[in-house]
């Protein structure tokens, strides 16, 4: 049994005519980083603290605050 495609597909332009010789590099849109911390209080209770850091990248060079950074802290 033979496989119908060889990889990478960019080496087979006759199969996919819309693939150009120079492929665009993908643009990063959003990045999220989640961290979990265990907190112990003086009374002996334990809590889980979830910290989510988000970066959103906008298209264009005229954006003043690129990337937009935000943080969310949750106590579970």
C-alpha positions, 0 to 999 in steps of 0.5 A, a space after each residue: 500500500 502506498 501513501 497518497 501524499 509525501 510530506 511536506 506538501 510544499 514539495 508537491 505543488 502539482 497537487 495543491 496549486 494554491 500553495 506558493 513557493 514562499 509560504 507566509 509565516 504564521 502570525 501569533 494572535 494570542 498567548 496564555 500562560 497558566 500557573 497554579 500555586 498552593 497557599 497555606 495560611 496561618 490558620 492551617 487552611 490551604 488554597 490554590 491560586 490560579 494565575 493566568 497571564 494573557 498576551 494579545 497581539 494586534 495586527 499592524 505597526 500603528 498599535 500603541 500597546 502591542 501586545 496587550 497584556 492582562 492578568 487574572 488571579 483566581 482563588 480556588 
